[in-house]
Amino acid sequence: MTSAKDDRDDKVEWVAYSSAGYGSAEDDLWDDVVPIESKEKEIDWYDDNILDDDTVVQWDAPPCPAPLGIAHLVRIGCCDHCLHRLAGVKTESTGFDGGSQLRKTALENNSDLITDQKKAECPTCENLLEDVGNVSKIILDACDGLDFSTVQIGVHIPKDLMEEEDRIRSKYGAPGSLPLKSTFVDETQQIIREGNEKINFVKEKPDLMVLIDTLTLRVDVDVRPVFFYGRYTKTTREIPQTRWPCRSCRGRSGGCEACNSTGLQYIDSVQDLIGRPFVDAMQASDTAFHGMGREDIDVRCLGSGRPFVLEVKSPVTRKPDLAAMESEIETQSKGQISVNSLRSSDRKEVARIKQTRSEKTYTIRFKVEETADEDHVRSSIMALTSEVIEQQTPTRVSHRRADKIRKRKITAIQNLLIEGDEIELSLRCEAGTYIKELVHSDDGRTKPSVSSVLGTACEVLWLDVEDVHSD
């Protein structure tokens, strides 16, 4: 057992020991250590002189615009154009010339780069940017002879190349460096603009859509359609509004004997009588017709006409004389069709035309099976004014329309004329009203109807659309 006195003796002994020279400030224990100067100097990644000596740094390269980052892009084989777009360094020139300047500077600072500066293919564009000139010439040749002022360019680049380019650009490229796709588009646009200063490049509603497949260097030029708004009147009861495929061959190419190889049930239509003059004048491929509703083949369309938008597809010229077109349409249709209020339009108006539900005024003449007192007939028909009728989908259109009950309002009835067993009247109705069925009831599918309030069968003789109240 150690006593307190022994502990005090040990402490005294240690103090004596520690002051015997080992713990003295007069003699430094590290006096005999000779400092060694490091041969490596601290690296500043953004020092322009970093590559002045022959030191080979094994660490991963920093991103551009550090000179070591630019040197790394040279080492992995980037082409001059990609070197310039990724480096983030301002040069006197741009593109390939700018990259050539950066490559020259990097080689002057580090001669070791000469041994592996030339690669078979640029890892970031696979030499795609070298083909910009060829692609631009193909586009200009494809557009030769077309009437246009605005162009939009779309580019397809293989997914694996996009991923590799994005990896290299994200890791070694300067912040904000341009991606390959936008660079390719910008360079192509610049060369095309030099060849045709009148071309404007847009991101929406172009006259031409140019699609480039960079894998095959295929260029597709899609001539965008032109749209025209107008109103048409139809004075015949023998043509449909749009093309009607042959019932026998269903409009197949070459047609059949039943349709005289036309593929059409009716040779003429409002669509073609209006569209053919446009196709001829604009050297277009075809048309599409978008009407605000439609009338039956045997129904005339009078008054100010039915609004429509004509879509002219793949036109060579884009700005016809619309006044001359109105005259030509009436001449070629031999007066069956006339057009007014023609003006330029767009795809948005197609949607408006289709969605607008305008009231319409009709004149209809029909024959009653049993005659009755004229006052009774007049009061019974006029009682339908402001009436809301229910119409089940008519039998004649049930093959193409959903079978349901529609409620429609009769806004006004006027000009009621009674001549023996024939009655004629004008009525204004809500959009979507089946007028013929309103008269003859379609075997009770329309309630109430003229037939039901008169208590006798009615046969429609003819029907005219007097006006479409769209404005």
C-alpha positions as CSV (number, residue, x, y, z in Angstrom):
1,M,0.0,0.0,0.0
2,T,1.4,3.4,-1.0
3,S,1.4,6.1,1.6
4,A,0.7,9.8,1.0
5,K,4.3,10.5,1.8
6,D,5.4,8.2,-1.0
7,D,3.1,10.0,-3.5
8,R,4.7,13.4,-2.5
9,D,8.2,11.9,-3.0
10,D,7.2,10.7,-6.5
11,K,5.9,14.1,-7.5
12,V,9.1,15.8,-6.3
13,E,11.2,13.2,-8.2
14,W,9.2,13.9,-11.4
15,V,9.6,17.7,-11.1
16,A,13.3,17.2,-10.6
17,Y,13.4,14.9,-13.6
18,S,11.4,17.1,-15.8
19,S,13.5,20.2,-15.1
20,A,16.7,18.3,-15.8
21,G,16.8,19.6,-19.3
22,Y,14.2,17.5,-21.2
23,G,11.3,20.0,-20.6
24,S,13.4,23.1,-20.6
25,A,12.5,25.9,-23.1
26,E,16.3,26.5,-23.6
27,D,16.8,23.2,-25.5
28,D,14.2,22.5,-28.3
29,L,13.7,18.9,-28.9
30,W,13.1,19.5,-32.7
31,D,16.3,21.5,-33.2
32,D,17.9,18.6,-35.1
33,V,14.9,18.3,-37.6
34,V,15.8,19.7,-41.0
35,P,12.8,21.0,-43.0
36,I,12.3,19.7,-46.5
37,E,10.9,22.0,-49.2
38,S,8.1,20.4,-51.3
39,K,8.8,20.2,-55.0
40,E,5.1,20.4,-55.8
41,K,3.4,23.8,-55.8
42,E,-0.2,24.4,-55.0
43,I,-2.3,24.3,-58.1
44,D,-4.7,27.0,-59.0
45,W,-7.2,25.5,-61.4
46,Y,-7.9,28.9,-63.0
47,D,-4.2,30.0,-63.3
48,D,-3.5,30.7,-67.0
49,N,0.1,29.4,-66.4
50,I,-0.9,26.1,-65.0
51,L,0.4,24.2,-68.0
52,D,3.7,26.1,-68.4
53,D,5.8,23.3,-66.8
54,D,6.0,19.6,-67.7
55,T,4.1,18.4,-64.6
56,V,1.4,15.9,-65.5
57,V,-1.5,16.1,-63.0
58,Q,-3.2,12.8,-62.4
59,W,-6.2,14.3,-60.7
60,D,-9.6,14.5,-62.5
61,A,-9.8,17.6,-64.8
62,P,-11.8,20.6,-63.5
63,P,-14.7,22.1,-65.6
64,C,-14.0,24.7,-68.2
65,P,-13.1,27.6,-68.5
66,A,-10.1,26.3,-66.5
67,P,-7.2,25.7,-68.9
68,L,-6.8,22.2,-67.5
69,G,-10.5,21.6,-68.4
70,I,-10.0,22.8,-71.9
71,A,-6.9,20.6,-72.2
72,H,-9.0,17.6,-71.1
73,L,-11.5,18.3,-73.9
74,V,-8.6,18.4,-76.3
75,R,-7.2,15.2,-74.9
76,I,-10.5,13.2,-75.2
77,G,-10.9,14.3,-78.9
78,C,-13.5,17.0,-79.0
79,C,-13.8,18.7,-82.4
80,D,-13.0,22.4,-82.7
81,H,-16.7,23.4,-82.7
82,C,-17.5,21.5,-79.5
83,L,-14.3,22.7,-77.9
84,H,-15.4,26.3,-78.4
85,R,-19.1,25.8,-77.3
86,L,-18.0,23.9,-74.1
87,A,-15.0,26.0,-73.2
88,G,-16.8,29.2,-72.2
89,V,-14.0,31.4,-73.3
90,K,-14.4,34.4,-75.6
91,T,-12.4,34.2,-78.8
92,E,-12.1,36.5,-81.8
93,S,-13.9,33.8,-83.9
94,T,-16.7,31.4,-83.2
95,G,-17.5,27.8,-84.1
96,F,-14.7,25.8,-85.6
97,D,-12.4,28.8,-85.9
98,G,-12.8,29.7,-82.3
99,G,-12.2,26.2,-81.2
100,S,-9.1,26.0,-83.3
101,Q,-7.7,29.1,-81.5
102,L,-8.3,27.4,-78.1
103,R,-6.7,24.1,-79.3
104,K,-3.6,26.0,-80.5
105,T,-3.3,27.7,-77.1
106,A,-3.7,24.4,-75.2
107,L,-1.1,22.7,-77.4
108,E,1.4,25.5,-76.9
109,N,1.1,25.2,-73.2
110,N,1.4,21.4,-73.1
111,S,3.1,19.6,-76.0
112,D,2.0,16.2,-74.6
113,L,-1.5,16.9,-75.9
114,I,-0.2,16.5,-79.5
115,T,0.0,12.7,-79.2
116,D,-3.7,12.2,-78.6
117,Q,-5.4,15.3,-79.9
118,K,-6.7,13.6,-83.0
119,K,-9.6,11.2,-82.4
120,A,-11.6,9.3,-85.0
121,E,-14.8,10.9,-83.9
122,C,-15.8,13.8,-81.6
123,P,-17.2,12.2,-78.4
124,T,-19.7,15.0,-77.9
125,C,-21.2,15.4,-81.5
126,E,-19.8,12.4,-83.4
127,N,-18.7,15.0,-86.0
128,L,-22.3,16.0,-86.6
129,L,-21.5,19.7,-86.6
130,E,-19.3,19.1,-89.6
131,D,-22.5,18.2,-91.6
132,V,-24.3,21.5,-90.8
133,G,-23.3,22.9,-94.2
134,N,-24.6,19.9,-96.1
135,V,-27.8,19.8,-94.2
136,S,-28.4,23.5,-94.8
137,K,-27.9,23.1,-98.5
138,I,-30.4,20.2,-98.6
139,I,-33.0,22.4,-96.8
140,L,-32.5,25.3,-99.2
141,D,-32.8,23.0,-102.2
142,A,-36.0,21.4,-100.8
143,C,-37.5,24.8,-100.2
144,D,-36.7,26.2,-103.6
145,G,-39.8,27.3,-105.4
146,L,-42.0,27.4,-102.3
147,D,-43.7,30.6,-101.2
148,F,-42.9,31.0,-97.5
149,S,-41.5,33.5,-95.0
150,T,-41.3,31.6,-91.7
151,V,-39.6,28.3,-90.8
152,Q,-39.4,26.1,-87.8
153,I,-36.6,23.5,-87.5
154,G,-36.9,20.3,-85.6
155,V,-34.0,17.9,-85.0
156,H,-33.8,14.3,-84.0
157,I,-30.5,13.2,-82.4
158,P,-29.9,9.6,-81.3
159,K,-30.6,9.1,-77.6
160,D,-27.2,7.6,-76.8
161,L,-25.4,10.5,-78.3
162,M,-27.5,13.0,-76.4
163,E,-26.8,11.2,-73.1
164,E,-23.0,11.1,-73.7
165,E,-22.9,14.7,-74.8
166,D,-24.9,15.7,-71.7
167,R,-22.5,13.7,-69.4
168,I,-19.4,15.4,-70.8
169,R,-20.9,18.9,-71.0
170,S,-22.3,18.6,-67.4
171,K,-18.9,17.4,-66.0
172,Y,-16.4,19.3,-68.0
173,G,-18.2,22.1,-69.9
174,A,-18.4,25.7,-68.7
175,P,-21.6,26.7,-66.9
176,G,-24.2,27.8,-69.4
177,S,-22.5,26.1,-72.4
178,L,-24.9,25.3,-75.2
179,P,-26.3,21.8,-75.7
180,L,-25.6,20.0,-79.0
181,K,-29.2,20.2,-80.3
182,S,-29.6,23.9,-79.9
183,T,-26.1,24.5,-81.3
184,F,-26.9,22.4,-84.4
185,V,-30.2,24.3,-84.9
186,D,-28.5,27.7,-84.5
187,E,-25.7,26.9,-86.9
188,T,-28.1,25.5,-89.5
189,Q,-30.3,28.6,-89.2
190,Q,-27.4,30.9,-89.6
191,I,-26.2,29.3,-92.9
192,I,-29.8,29.2,-94.3
193,R,-30.3,32.8,-93.4
194,E,-27.1,33.7,-95.3
195,G,-28.6,31.9,-98.3
196,N,-32.0,33.6,-98.0
197,E,-32.2,36.8,-95.9
198,K,-36.0,36.9,-96.1
199,I,-36.4,33.7,-94.0
200,N,-37.6,34.2,-90.4
201,F,-37.2,31.4,-87.9
202,V,-40.0,31.0,-85.5
203,K,-41.1,28.6,-82.7
204,E,-44.8,28.4,-83.6
205,K,-47.1,28.8,-86.6
206,P,-44.4,28.4,-89.3
207,D,-45.1,28.3,-93.1
208,L,-42.6,25.4,-93.3
209,M,-41.7,22.8,-90.7
210,V,-38.3,21.3,-91.4
211,L,-37.5,18.0,-89.7
212,I,-33.9,16.7,-89.7
213,D,-32.9,13.1,-88.8
214,T,-29.2,13.5,-87.9
215,L,-28.6,9.7,-88.0
216,T,-29.4,9.5,-91.8
217,L,-29.1,13.2,-92.6
218,R,-32.6,13.0,-94.0
219,V,-34.5,16.2,-94.3
220,D,-38.3,16.4,-94.5
221,V,-40.0,19.7,-95.4
222,D,-43.6,19.8,-94.2
223,V,-45.5,22.7,-95.9
224,R,-48.0,23.8,-93.3
225,P,-51.6,24.4,-94.4
226,V,-53.2,27.8,-95.1
227,F,-56.6,28.6,-93.7
228,F,-59.3,30.8,-95.1
229,Y,-62.6,31.9,-93.5
230,G,-65.7,32.6,-95.5
231,R,-69.5,32.0,-95.8
232,Y,-71.1,29.9,-98.6
233,T,-74.5,29.8,-100.1
234,K,-75.9,26.7,-101.9
235,T,-78.7,27.1,-104.3
236,T,-79.0,23.4,-105.4
237,R,-80.6,20.5,-103.6
238,E,-78.3,17.9,-105.1
239,I,-74.9,18.2,-103.5
240,P,-73.5,17.4,-100.0
241,Q,-71.5,19.7,-97.9
242,T,-68.4,17.5,-97.8
243,R,-67.1,14.6,-99.9
244,W,-69.3,11.5,-99.7
245,P,-67.5,8.2,-100.2
246,C,-69.1,5.7,-102.6
247,R,-71.3,3.3,-100.7
248,S,-70.1,0.3,-102.7
249,C,-66.3,0.7,-102.6
250,R,-66.3,3.1,-99.6
251,G,-64.1,5.5,-101.4
252,R,-61.1,3.2,-102.0
253,S,-58.4,4.3,-104.4
254,G,-59.5,3.7,-108.0
255,G,-63.2,3.5,-107.1
256,C,-65.5,1.0,-108.7
257,E,-68.1,0.7,-111.5
258,A,-70.9,2.1,-109.3
259,C,-69.0,5.4,-108.8
260,N,-67.3,5.5,-112.2
261,S,-63.9,5.0,-110.5
262,T,-64.2,8.2,-108.6
263,G,-64.6,6.7,-105.1
264,L,-67.4,9.3,-104.5
265,Q,-71.2,8.8,-104.1
266,Y,-71.6,12.4,-105.4
267,I,-69.0,13.9,-107.8
268,D,-69.5,17.4,-106.5
269,S,-69.6,18.8,-103.0
270,V,-69.5,22.2,-101.4
271,Q,-66.0,21.3,-100.2
272,D,-64.7,20.6,-103.7
273,L,-66.6,23.3,-105.5
274,I,-64.9,25.8,-103.2
275,G,-61.7,23.9,-102.8
276,R,-60.7,23.1,-106.4
277,P,-60.1,26.7,-107.4
278,F,-57.9,27.1,-104.3
279,V,-56.0,23.9,-105.1
280,D,-55.4,25.1,-108.7
281,A,-54.5,28.7,-107.8
282,M,-52.1,27.7,-104.9
283,Q,-50.8,24.4,-106.4
284,A,-51.9,22.6,-103.3
285,S,-52.3,18.9,-102.7
286,D,-55.8,18.9,-101.2
287,T,-58.3,20.7,-98.9
288,A,-60.2,20.0,-95.7
289,F,-63.5,21.7,-95.0
290,H,-64.7,22.8,-91.6
291,G,-68.3,24.1,-91.6
292,M,-70.4,25.6,-88.8
293,G,-72.8,22.7,-88.9
294,R,-74.1,21.2,-92.1
295,E,-77.3,21.0,-94.1
296,D,-78.7,17.9,-95.8
297,I,-78.0,17.3,-99.5
298,D,-81.6,18.3,-100.4
299,V,-81.5,21.5,-98.3
300,R,-80.5,24.9,-99.8
301,C,-78.4,27.3,-97.8
302,L,-79.4,30.9,-98.5
303,G,-79.1,34.4,-96.9
304,S,-75.6,35.5,-95.9
305,G,-74.5,31.9,-96.0
306,R,-73.0,29.3,-93.6
307,P,-69.6,30.1,-92.0
308,F,-66.7,27.8,-92.8
309,V,-63.0,27.5,-92.7
310,L,-61.2,26.0,-95.7
311,E,-57.9,24.3,-95.0
312,V,-55.5,24.2,-98.0
313,K,-52.9,21.6,-97.7
314,S,-49.3,21.7,-98.9
315,P,-49.6,24.9,-101.0
316,V,-46.8,26.1,-103.2
317,T,-48.1,29.6,-103.0
318,R,-49.8,31.0,-99.9
319,K,-51.5,34.3,-100.8
320,P,-54.2,34.0,-103.5
321,D,-56.3,37.0,-104.6
322,L,-59.4,36.3,-102.5
323,A,-61.7,38.6,-104.5
324,A,-60.7,36.7,-107.6
325,M,-61.3,33.4,-105.8
326,E,-64.9,34.3,-104.9
327,S,-65.6,35.0,-108.6
328,E,-63.8,31.8,-109.8
329,I,-65.7,29.6,-107.3
330,E,-69.1,30.9,-108.6
331,T,-68.0,30.5,-112.2
332,Q,-66.7,27.0,-111.9
333,S,-69.7,25.8,-109.8
334,K,-72.1,27.3,-112.5
335,G,-73.8,29.3,-109.8
336,Q,-74.6,26.4,-107.5
337,I,-72.2,27.8,-104.9
338,S,-71.2,31.3,-104.1
339,V,-68.8,32.5,-101.4
340,N,-68.5,35.8,-99.6
341,S,-66.4,37.4,-96.8
342,L,-63.3,35.5,-97.6
343,R,-60.3,36.3,-95.4
344,S,-57.2,34.7,-94.0
345,S,-57.8,32.5,-90.9
346,D,-55.9,30.0,-88.7
347,R,-56.4,26.7,-86.9
348,K,-57.8,28.4,-83.8
349,E,-60.8,29.6,-85.8
350,V,-61.4,26.0,-86.9
351,A,-62.1,25.2,-83.3
352,R,-64.3,28.2,-82.9
353,I,-66.3,27.3,-86.0
354,K,-66.8,23.7,-84.7
355,Q,-67.7,24.8,-81.2
356,T,-70.0,27.7,-81.9
357,R,-73.7,26.9,-81.5
358,S,-75.6,29.5,-83.4
359,E,-79.3,29.8,-83.8
360,K,-80.6,29.3,-87.3
361,T,-83.6,30.5,-89.3
362,Y,-85.3,28.0,-91.6
363,T,-88.1,28.0,-94.1
364,I,-89.9,24.7,-94.6
365,R,-92.8,23.6,-96.7
366,F,-94.8,20.5,-96.0
367,K,-98.0,18.7,-96.9
368,V,-100.6,17.5,-94.5
369,E,-102.6,14.3,-94.9
370,E,-105.8,15.7,-93.5
371,T,-106.8,19.3,-93.9
372,A,-108.4,21.2,-91.0
373,D,-109.8,24.6,-90.2
374,E,-107.2,27.3,-91.1
375,D,-107.6,29.1,-87.8
376,H,-107.0,25.8,-85.9
377,V,-103.9,25.1,-88.0
378,R,-102.5,28.6,-87.5
379,S,-103.1,28.6,-83.7
380,S,-101.8,25.1,-83.2
381,I,-98.5,25.8,-85.1
382,M,-98.0,29.2,-83.5
383,A,-98.4,27.6,-80.0
384,L,-95.0,25.9,-80.6
385,T,-93.3,29.3,-80.3
386,S,-90.9,29.4,-77.3
387,E,-91.7,25.7,-76.8
388,V,-88.8,23.4,-75.6
389,I,-89.1,20.2,-77.6
390,E,-87.5,16.8,-76.9
391,Q,-85.9,15.0,-79.9
392,Q,-84.6,11.5,-79.8
393,T,-81.8,10.9,-82.3
394,P,-83.6,10.7,-85.7
395,T,-83.8,7.4,-87.4
396,R,-82.0,8.7,-90.5
397,V,-78.8,9.6,-88.6
398,S,-79.0,6.9,-85.9
399,H,-76.2,4.9,-87.6
400,R,-73.7,7.7,-86.9
401,R,-75.1,9.6,-83.9
402,A,-75.5,8.5,-80.3
403,D,-79.1,7.5,-79.4
404,K,-80.2,10.1,-76.9
405,I,-82.8,12.7,-76.2
406,R,-81.9,16.3,-77.0
407,K,-83.9,19.3,-75.7
408,R,-84.1,22.3,-78.2
409,K,-86.0,25.6,-78.1
410,I,-88.2,27.0,-80.8
411,T,-87.4,30.7,-80.6
412,A,-89.8,32.1,-83.1
413,I,-92.3,31.1,-85.8
414,Q,-93.4,33.6,-88.5
415,N,-94.5,33.9,-92.2
416,L,-97.0,31.1,-91.8
417,L,-98.7,30.4,-95.2
418,I,-101.5,27.9,-95.6
419,E,-102.4,26.9,-99.2
420,G,-104.8,24.0,-99.2
421,D,-103.0,20.9,-97.9
422,E,-99.6,22.6,-98.1
423,I,-98.2,24.8,-95.3
424,E,-95.1,27.0,-95.4
425,L,-93.5,28.7,-92.4
426,S,-90.3,30.2,-91.2
427,L,-88.9,29.5,-87.7
428,R,-85.9,30.3,-85.7
429,C,-84.5,27.5,-83.6
430,E,-81.7,26.7,-81.2
431,A,-78.6,25.0,-82.8
432,G,-78.9,21.3,-83.3
433,T,-82.7,21.3,-83.9
434,Y,-83.8,18.6,-86.4
435,I,-86.3,20.7,-88.5
436,K,-87.7,17.9,-90.6
437,E,-88.4,15.8,-87.6
438,L,-89.9,18.8,-85.8
439,V,-92.6,18.7,-88.6
440,H,-93.2,15.0,-89.2
441,S,-92.3,13.8,-85.7
442,D,-90.2,10.8,-86.9
443,D,-92.8,8.3,-85.6
444,G,-93.2,10.2,-82.3
445,R,-89.4,10.5,-81.6
446,T,-89.9,14.4,-81.5
447,K,-92.3,15.7,-78.9
448,P,-94.2,17.9,-79.5
449,S,-94.1,18.2,-83.2
450,V,-96.2,20.0,-85.9
451,S,-97.7,16.6,-86.8
452,S,-98.7,16.0,-83.2
453,V,-100.4,19.4,-82.6
454,L,-102.3,19.2,-85.9
455,G,-103.2,15.6,-85.3
456,T,-102.3,14.5,-88.8
457,A,-99.3,13.1,-90.7
458,C,-97.0,15.6,-92.4
459,E,-94.7,15.1,-95.4
460,V,-91.8,17.5,-95.8
461,L,-91.6,18.9,-99.4
462,W,-88.5,21.1,-99.0
463,L,-86.3,22.9,-96.5
464,D,-84.1,26.0,-96.8
465,V,-81.6,27.5,-94.3
466,E,-82.4,31.2,-94.4
467,D,-79.7,32.4,-92.0
468,V,-77.0,31.3,-89.6
469,H,-76.9,33.8,-86.7
470,S,-73.2,33.5,-85.8
471,D,-72.3,37.2,-85.6
